[in-house]
Amino acid sequence: MSQTLSGSPSQPLNLSATKTAHPWAPRRVLQAWLILPAFLLFSITWYEAAGLAILILLFALFVVRRGRMVLEESSTGSDELGLGVAFFPVSILALTLIFRHNLAVVAAAWALLAVGDSVAGAIGEVRGASPLPFNPQKTWQGFGAFVIFGWAGASLLMLWVSSTQPNRKTFLVCLFGALVGAIVESLPIRLDDNITVPLIGGSFIFCAQLMSRIFLGYNLPYLGARLGWALTLNFIFAVAVFGLRQITVSGAIAGFLLGVAVYMGYGYKSFLILFSFFALGVVATRLGYARKLERGIAERRKGARSWQEAVANISPAAFFSILVITTPYQKAFLMALVAALAEAAGDTVASEIGKWLSARAFLITNLKPVRAGEDGGVSLAGTAAGFGASVLVVILSWKLGMLQGWSTLVTLGAAWAGNVADSLLGAALERRRLVTNGFVNFLGSGFAGALALAWGLHL
């Protein structure tokens, strides 16, 4: 049975940050002050950093409990401290365990949340602020404040913890990290940004700081010709697919840009992997479309994908593709690129085939029967078809020489794990309207790529 924060069973648990009556509410003040322990990362080991995160978690839980007692006695009765204060150290603990050999990344992500998010929340609620077009509850002023203050805080802490990092590179990486964090913080989802901002922002910063001008220079002699082919082929492909009414105008534009990025990673070979994902998705969507339409579970616009679907499914692969040519870890990022697209293909095919061949599905968390097409629902036919799609993408990558030996099986395993994670997130979060389907798809694809990358880098 779902519960609210106050224990009432009438509404689902709301993990989103609650609205505050004053820009500098207790939650934001506490969040900003939590930047101070991050300066200790300069002189402690990773397991000591993990212990520090656990201590902050215990402190946060105590503050939440006492804070809620005080607030319940106040005239407003609003829970300004909420669970977000506890999610903060949990996210920091997770980052510490993942990036235990690079605490500078943990420090940067810590600053994004403690500085960028708290200042953005305060400035964003100033009267007269201009709302964002894609999320009226967030403002341009708050977005800009996140980028500026998050960039400053992340750069300062990253340089403080790691004196070996070049200053110019640190400033650039943290700038784009702050931009990614601001985008994530402003998304129209109800999942607490104390979870999403540090995990996604920190992961981005970790990957971006691996970039090297030296390795980019090695690849420059042939990147010019590759860019020409990337622009030409993706333009033709986008126009052709739009003409076949398989994508919308926005989907064509987004697909073109992301396709160029994917092509740049490994030329026509990475483009073929992207094409295989798209072809498998189109075929699976069209199969049994009349039956899906009759059941009311068919894709909108006869399956034509918009920019949201393109960004959700392809942006992780596009990011990994750029890192293939800009870092000394080509094989690891190729694994991540293939795993991300194999997961996206498997997820799309599993969903579409399951809706076609199965009248009902089972919730992955408790095996409760649900209608086919429900968030978090899985079926035997859909699962088998999805795994088969991932296998086809991975085998094609292997035949093209993008994967060798054990990396092939590892990549397939990562793609399958991403599909499982996608279903779990759908059952745990999407069914409760805490996140959108697109965000779940993004997380599933990104998680698959991250697992493959972790193996490739031996984290």
C-alpha positions in Angstrom: 0.0 0.0 0.0 1.4 3.4 -0.9 1.7 6.1 1.7 2.3 9.8 1.8 5.1 11.3 3.9 2.7 11.8 6.7 1.7 8.1 6.6 -1.7 8.5 5.0 -2.5 5.6 2.6 -4.7 7.7 0.4 -2.0 9.1 -1.9 1.3 7.7 -3.4 4.6 8.6 -1.9 5.8 12.0 -3.3 9.5 12.0 -3.6 9.6 15.5 -5.1 10.8 18.5 -3.2 8.0 20.4 -1.7 7.2 24.0 -2.5 8.5 26.5 0.0 7.0 29.8 1.1 10.3 31.7 1.3 13.2 31.5 -1.1 15.7 30.7 1.7 13.6 28.0 3.4 15.1 25.7 6.1 15.7 22.9 3.5 17.8 25.1 1.2 19.7 26.7 4.0 20.7 23.3 5.3 21.5 22.1 1.8 23.8 25.0 1.3 25.6 24.5 4.6 26.2 20.9 3.7 28.9 22.1 1.2 31.3 22.5 4.1 32.0 18.8 4.8 33.0 18.4 1.1 36.2 20.3 1.7 37.4 17.3 3.8 37.6 15.2 0.6 41.0 16.8 0.0 42.7 14.8 2.9 40.6 11.6 3.4 40.4 8.2 1.8 37.4 7.0 -0.1 36.1 4.8 2.7 36.5 7.7 5.1 34.5 9.7 2.6 31.8 7.0 2.6 31.7 7.2 6.4 31.3 10.9 6.3 28.4 10.5 3.9 26.8 8.1 6.4 27.3 10.5 9.3 25.6 13.2 7.3 22.8 10.9 6.5 22.2 10.1 10.1 22.3 13.8 10.9 19.9 14.6 8.1 17.4 12.0 9.3 17.6 13.5 12.8 17.1 17.0 11.4 14.2 15.8 9.2 12.4 14.2 12.1 12.9 17.1 14.5 12.2 19.7 11.7 9.0 18.0 10.8 7.9 18.1 14.4 8.5 21.8 14.6 6.9 22.5 11.3 3.8 20.5 12.2 3.3 22.8 15.1 3.8 26.0 13.0 1.0 27.9 11.4 1.9 26.8 7.9 2.2 23.1 8.6 4.3 22.6 5.5 7.1 20.0 5.5 10.0 22.2 4.2 12.7 19.8 5.2 11.2 16.7 3.7 13.1 13.6 2.6 15.3 15.5 0.1 17.8 16.3 2.9 18.2 12.6 3.4 18.5 11.8 -0.3 21.4 14.2 -0.6 23.9 12.1 1.5 22.6 8.9 0.0 23.5 10.2 -3.5 26.9 11.4 -2.2 27.5 7.9 -0.7 26.6 6.2 -4.0 28.9 8.5 -5.9 31.7 7.9 -3.4 31.4 4.1 -3.9 31.2 4.4 -7.7 34.0 7.0 -8.1 36.1 5.9 -5.1 39.3 6.4 -7.0 38.4 9.9 -8.1 37.0 11.9 -5.2 37.3 15.1 -7.2 34.3 14.0 -9.2 32.4 13.4 -6.0 33.3 16.9 -4.8 32.1 18.5 -8.0 28.8 16.7 -7.9 28.5 17.6 -4.2 28.9 21.3 -5.2 26.4 21.1 -8.0 23.7 20.1 -5.5 24.7 22.1 -2.4 25.5 25.3 -4.2 23.9 25.3 -7.6 20.6 23.7 -6.7 20.1 25.7 -3.4 20.9 29.1 -5.0 18.8 28.2 -8.1 15.8 27.3 -5.9 16.1 30.6 -4.0 16.5 32.9 -7.0 14.0 31.0 -9.1 11.2 31.7 -6.6 11.7 35.4 -6.6 8.5 37.2 -7.7 8.4 38.1 -11.4 10.8 35.4 -12.5 10.2 34.1 -16.1 9.0 30.5 -16.3 10.7 27.9 -18.5 8.7 26.9 -21.6 9.0 23.2 -20.9 8.4 23.5 -17.1 6.4 26.5 -15.8 7.3 25.6 -12.2 11.0 26.4 -13.0 12.4 29.8 -14.2 15.1 31.1 -16.4 16.6 33.0 -13.5 16.8 29.8 -11.5 18.3 27.9 -14.4 20.9 30.6 -15.0 21.8 30.7 -11.3 22.3 27.0 -11.2 24.7 27.1 -14.1 26.7 30.1 -12.7 26.9 29.1 -9.0 27.1 25.4 -9.7 30.0 26.0 -12.1 31.8 28.1 -9.6 31.3 25.7 -6.7 32.1 22.6 -8.7 35.3 24.2 -10.1 36.5 25.3 -6.7 35.9 22.0 -5.0 37.3 19.9 -7.9 40.5 22.0 -7.9 40.7 21.9 -4.1 40.5 18.1 -4.0 42.6 17.4 -7.0 45.6 19.8 -7.5 46.8 17.8 -10.5 43.8 18.7 -12.6 44.6 21.4 -15.2 42.7 24.6 -14.3 41.3 25.4 -17.8 40.1 21.8 -18.3 38.5 21.8 -14.9 36.6 25.1 -15.5 35.4 23.8 -18.9 34.3 20.4 -17.6 32.5 21.9 -14.6 30.8 24.5 -16.8 29.2 21.8 -19.0 28.5 19.7 -15.9 26.6 22.6 -14.3 24.7 23.0 -17.6 23.7 19.3 -17.5 22.8 19.6 -13.8 20.6 22.7 -14.5 18.8 20.8 -17.3 18.2 17.8 -15.1 17.0 20.0 -12.2 14.5 21.8 -14.5 12.9 18.7 -16.0 9.1 18.4 -15.4 9.4 15.3 -13.2 8.5 14.8 -9.5 11.5 12.7 -8.6 13.6 14.6 -6.0 16.5 16.4 -7.6 18.7 15.5 -4.7 18.9 12.1 -6.4 19.0 13.0 -10.1 21.3 16.1 -10.1 24.4 14.6 -8.3 24.1 11.2 -10.0 23.7 12.4 -13.5 25.8 15.5 -13.1 28.6 13.5 -11.4 28.6 10.8 -14.1 28.8 13.4 -16.8 31.8 15.2 -15.1 33.6 11.8 -14.6 33.3 11.0 -18.3 34.1 14.6 -19.5 37.2 14.9 -17.5 38.6 11.8 -19.3 38.7 13.9 -22.5 42.2 14.7 -23.9 43.2 17.2 -26.5 46.1 14.9 -27.4 43.8 12.1 -28.5 41.4 14.4 -30.2 44.5 15.7 -32.1 45.3 12.2 -33.2 41.9 11.8 -34.7 41.7 15.2 -36.3 43.2 14.2 -39.7 40.3 12.1 -40.7 37.5 13.7 -38.6 36.9 16.3 -41.3 36.0 13.8 -43.9 34.0 11.8 -41.4 32.0 15.0 -40.5 31.1 15.5 -44.1 29.7 11.9 -44.4 28.0 12.3 -41.1 26.1 15.4 -42.2 25.2 14.0 -45.6 24.0 10.6 -44.6 22.1 11.7 -41.5 20.4 14.5 -43.6 19.3 12.0 -46.2 18.2 9.5 -43.6 16.2 12.1 -41.6 14.4 13.4 -44.7 13.7 9.8 -45.9 12.3 8.7 -42.5 10.3 11.8 -42.2 8.9 11.2 -45.6 7.8 7.8 -44.5 6.1 9.4 -41.5 8.1 7.5 -39.0 9.3 10.6 -37.2 7.9 14.1 -36.7 9.7 17.3 -37.7 11.2 17.7 -34.2 12.2 14.1 -34.3 13.9 14.5 -37.6 15.9 17.5 -36.3 16.9 15.8 -33.1 17.6 12.6 -34.8 19.9 14.3 -37.4 21.9 16.1 -34.7 22.3 12.9 -32.5 23.0 10.8 -35.6 25.8 13.1 -36.5 27.3 12.6 -33.1 27.0 8.8 -33.3 28.6 8.7 -36.7 31.6 10.8 -35.5 32.4 8.1 -33.0 33.2 5.2 -35.3 32.1 6.2 -38.7 29.7 4.2 -40.8 30.0 1.3 -38.3 28.5 3.2 -35.4 25.9 4.6 -37.8 24.9 1.1 -38.8 24.3 0.2 -35.1 22.1 3.3 -34.8 20.3 2.3 -38.0 19.7 -1.2 -36.6 18.1 0.2 -33.5 15.8 2.4 -35.5 14.9 -0.4 -38.0 14.1 -2.9 -35.2 12.0 -0.3 -33.4 10.0 0.6 -36.6 9.3 -3.0 -37.5 8.3 -3.9 -33.9 6.0 -0.9 -33.8 4.2 -1.7 -37.1 3.7 -5.4 -36.2 0.2 -5.9 -34.9 -0.5 -2.2 -34.9 -4.2 -2.7 -35.6 -4.5 -5.0 -32.6 -2.6 -2.5 -30.4 -4.8 0.3 -31.7 -8.0 -1.7 -30.9 -6.7 -2.3 -27.3 -5.9 1.4 -26.9 -2.2 0.8 -26.3 -0.7 1.7 -29.7 1.9 4.4 -30.1 0.6 7.9 -30.9 1.0 9.3 -34.4 1.1 5.8 -35.8 4.4 5.2 -34.1 6.1 8.4 -35.5 8.8 9.4 -32.9 9.3 13.0 -31.7 12.3 14.7 -30.4 11.5 13.5 -26.9 11.9 9.9 -27.9 15.0 10.6 -29.9 16.8 12.4 -27.0 15.7 9.8 -24.5 16.9 6.8 -26.5 19.9 8.1 -28.4 21.5 10.9 -26.3 23.5 8.5 -24.0 24.9 6.7 -27.1 25.7 10.0 -28.8 27.6 11.2 -25.7 29.6 7.9 -25.5 30.3 8.2 -29.2 31.9 11.6 -28.8 34.1 10.2 -26.0 35.3 7.4 -28.3 37.3 9.9 -30.3 38.3 12.3 -27.5 39.6 9.9 -24.8 42.3 7.2 -24.6 39.6 4.7 -23.7 38.2 3.9 -27.1 37.3 0.3 -26.5 35.6 1.0 -23.2 33.4 3.8 -24.7 32.6 1.6 -27.8 31.3 -1.0 -25.3 29.2 1.8 -23.7 28.0 3.0 -27.1 26.8 -0.4 -28.2 25.3 -1.3 -24.8 23.2 1.9 -24.8 21.8 1.3 -28.3 21.3 -2.4 -27.7 19.3 -1.6 -24.5 17.2 1.0 -26.4 16.5 -1.6 -29.1 15.6 -4.3 -26.6 13.3 -2.0 -24.6 11.5 -0.8 -27.7 11.0 -4.2 -29.2 10.0 -5.8 -25.9 7.4 -3.2 -25.3 5.9 -3.3 -28.9 6.0 -7.1 -29.3 4.6 -7.6 -25.8 1.7 -5.3 -26.5 1.0 -7.2 -29.8 1.2 -10.8 -28.6 0.3 -10.6 -24.9 -3.1 -9.7 -23.6 -1.6 -9.1 -20.2 1.7 -8.7 -18.5 3.1 -9.0 -15.0 4.5 -6.3 -12.9 8.2 -6.9 -12.6 8.3 -6.0 -8.9 5.7 -8.4 -7.6 4.5 -10.4 -10.6 1.0 -9.0 -10.2 -1.0 -9.3 -13.5 -1.5 -6.0 -15.3 -2.8 -4.9 -18.7 -0.3 -5.2 -21.5 1.5 -1.9 -22.0 1.4 -0.9 -18.4 4.5 0.8 -16.9 6.8 -1.8 -15.4 4.9 -4.7 -16.9 6.8 -7.6 -18.6 5.6 -10.5 -20.7 7.3 -13.7 -21.9 6.9 -12.8 -25.5 8.1 -9.2 -25.1 11.0 -10.2 -22.9 12.2 -12.8 -25.4 11.8 -10.5 -28.4 13.6 -7.6 -26.6 16.5 -9.9 -25.6 16.7 -11.1 -29.2 16.8 -7.5 -30.5 19.7 -6.7 -28.1 21.5 -9.8 -29.3 21.2 -8.8 -32.9 22.6 -5.3 -32.2 25.5 -6.7 -30.2 26.3 -9.4 -32.9 26.3 -6.8 -35.6 28.7 -4.7 -33.5 30.9 -7.7 -33.1 30.9 -8.5 -36.8 31.8 -4.9 -37.6 34.9 -5.1 -35.3 33.6 -2.8 -32.6 33.6 -5.5 -29.9 36.1 -8.3 -29.3 36.2 -11.4 -27.1 34.7 -11.1 -23.7 33.6 -7.5 -24.2 30.9 -8.8 -26.5 29.2 -10.9 -23.8 29.8 -8.1 -21.2 28.1 -5.6 -23.5 25.1 -7.9 -24.0 24.8 -8.4 -20.3 24.9 -4.7 -19.7 22.2 -4.1 -22.3 20.0 -6.8 -20.6 20.6 -5.3 -17.2 19.6 -1.9 -18.6 16.3 -3.4 -19.8 15.7 -4.9 -16.3 16.4 -1.5 -14.7 14.1 0.2 -17.2 11.2 -2.1 -16.1 12.0 -1.7 -12.4 12.0 2.1 -12.8 8.8 1.9 -14.7 7.2 -0.1 -11.9 8.6 1.9 -9.0 8.6 5.5 -10.3 6.7 5.9 -13.6 3.6 4.2 -12.4 3.5 6.7 -9.5 4.0 9.6 -12.0 7.3 10.6 -10.5 9.1 10.4 -13.8 8.1 10.3 -17.5 8.5 7.4 -19.8 11.2 9.3 -21.7 13.2 9.8 -18.5 13.0 6.1 -17.7 14.2 5.3 -21.2 17.1 7.7 -20.8 18.1 6.2 -17.5 17.8 2.6 -18.8 20.0 3.3 -21.8 22.5 5.4 -19.8 22.6 2.7 -17.1 23.4 0.0 -19.7 26.2 2.1 -21.1 27.6 2.9 -17.7 27.8 -0.8 -16.8 29.7 -1.6 -19.9 31.9 1.4 -19.4 32.7 0.4 -15.8 33.8 -3.0 -17.1 35.9 -1.5 -19.8 37.6 0.9 -17.4 37.8 -1.8 -14.6 36.3 0.7 -12.1 
